[in-house]
Amino acid sequence: MIDYETFCKIRDYHDKQRLKAGQIARALELDQRTVSHWINAPRYQPRQAPPRASKLDPYKPLINRWLECHAYSAQQIFQHLQEEGFDGGYTIVKEYVRIVRPRRPAAFLTLSFAPGECAQVDWGTYGSVAVGETRRKLSFFVMVLAYSRMMYVEFTLSQTMEQFLACHQHAFAFFGNRVPEKIMVDNLKSAVLKRLTGEAPVFNPRYLDFSNHFGFTIKACNIRKGNEKGRVENGVGYIKKNLLNGLQISDFSVLNPAAQIWLESIANVRIHGETHKRPVDLFTEEQPCLQIGPGQPYDIGTVLSVRASSRFRVNHETNRYSVPAEYASTALTLKVYQDRLCVYHQDKLIARHVRCYDRHRDIEHPDHPRALLAQRRNAREQKLLGRFLTLSPKAEAYYQALAQKRLNPRHHVQKIVALSEIYGAEAVARAMDDAFTYQAFSCEYIANLLESRQRLLPEPGALHLTRRQDLLDLDMPEPDLSAYEPDLPDTEDTQ
């Protein structure tokens, strides 16, 4: 058996150079009969080995009939074959089904939209980003106007309802407070609660109320038909490839300003591959066709029922936020926004905090514990005054005098109570009695009285008198006058 290259040489020698079979055989070192065979052959046909018998051969007509009637999977075909007595493996069944029923790529229609008719929205994700001491999944919201391809993108740290609605409002503001007639979404829970085949979708009531406020209708794609909103799907891919690919994200706070610059300098001023025009130029044509948005913004806050702890804190996403101390252990209402948290008690705003996207943080407003501290301070003062009033029957009158004559009576009361612990209650009561006598009202005067009484001399003993006669009988020793004599030199030393 020769290869295709040798076949081409044989035909070239015969057709162009007019050589005979023997000459070609000598030139190519082949048998003359082989050369004659390929000269007369109309085309090159390699020798094919006879197909090997397979356990599946008797069942192939049956498989073909099943596939014509039903869209069975290879696994279902295999199960039915086992019921028919097939004892082969699943792999040969799967390979044969792939051959007789090749996968056909889906075909899609190109949708056309009028100016201002529709916008498409979607979420995208791209790794994670550092926030404080933790990391959070990085998400981004994309809205694309279906006619002009004008794009809006906003980065977030979650895909909750308040984020979803806030991004819508920001996108409408970006388009000049303009709203399309309808918005196409897929079946995410923020927009569609339930979607059954053949039935109308059940929209999220919060999103439905939001759409009524802004005057647009919600258009949900069919199940597993994301291609119906292909404009925004392409936009998500374009953001990943053009904006985020290779971007060094040092902090989340820099992403949205960078995205605004990217929209203005690249995304919305490029020549679009489908329209062959700049989105910003087509938007000039589309903007007058968009509806003017309402004058009042929509309250996008997510309302939650919470209970403050005994430490006057409410919990949200592992973080603790303070409320005024008087609301400890009280049922409250928490309203969560994209950038802040508000706490209400019976429709009264009692606390407001900047939303923290870090984890396990304790955020306290400096004014919230003041009432508790004042309450404890009053309790300490009442306890101190109670101890003071027990020192003497005149303690109450003494306190009133202190209040009249001193600017800070609490200071004097505190010092006098401390003196009672040092000198005793009886000594302090006596000193207070003396203070009333002299009309001296201060802690310093009480301290001087107590200290002076501590320094009193002991009482003297009995005095013993002597008589003059007793003084005459005293024996006095002779005085020693040697200390007054001058020192004389030694005579032996001088000689």
Number of C-alpha atoms within 10 A of each C-alpha: 7 14 11 13 9 14 17 14 13 21 20 15 17 17 12 8 9 12 15 15 22 16 15 22 18 11 11 13 10 14 13 15 12 13 24 16 10 19 19 9 12 7 12 13 12 10 9 6 6 6 6 7 8 10 14 17 10 11 15 15 10 12 21 14 10 14 16 10 8 8 11 14 12 20 14 11 19 23 12 14 18 13 9 10 9 15 12 14 12 13 12 15 20 15 12 16 21 13 9 12 13 9 8 6 6 5 6 8 7 7 10 9 12 11 20 23 20 22 26 25 24 21 21 18 17 13 9 15 17 15 17 13 8 12 15 18 15 18 19 20 21 23 26 26 26 25 21 26 25 23 26 24 26 21 21 22 19 17 18 13 21 22 24 21 23 19 22 20 20 15 22 19 13 14 17 13 17 21 28 26 18 17 22 21 23 23 21 14 13 20 22 19 13 14 16 10 8 7 8 10 18 15 21 17 13 16 19 16 13 18 17 12 14 22 16 19 15 18 17 23 17 17 11 9 12 16 15 20 22 15 20 26 19 12 23 22 12 14 20 15 11 13 16 14 11 9 10 7 13 10 11 16 11 10 16 15 11 11 19 16 11 17 18 13 11 13 25 21 16 15 15 14 8 7 12 9 15 18 23 19 14 17 21 12 14 20 19 12 17 18 17 16 19 13 8 8 10 15 11 20 19 16 14 12 11 16 17 22 18 12 14 21 22 25 17 17 11 13 17 20 23 26 28 21 20 13 20 18 16 15 16 22 21 24 18 21 20 21 13 13 19 19 24 17 14 9 9 10 12 15 17 17 17 13 17 21 18 16 17 15 15 14 16 16 14 9 11 18 17 14 13 13 12 11 11 12 12 12 12 12 15 12 11 15 18 12 15 22 17 14 21 18 12 14 19 16 13 23 20 13 17 20 15 12 13 14 10 11 18 16 12 20 23 16 16 22 21 13 18 19 10 12 14 14 18 12 18 23 19 15 20 27 18 15 17 14 9 9 12 17 22 22 19 13 15 24 17 12 17 20 12 9 11 10 8 8 7 6 6 6 6 6 5 5 5 7 7 7 8 8 9 8 8 8 7 6 6 6 6 7 7 7 7 7 7 6 7 6 7 8 7 6 6 6 5
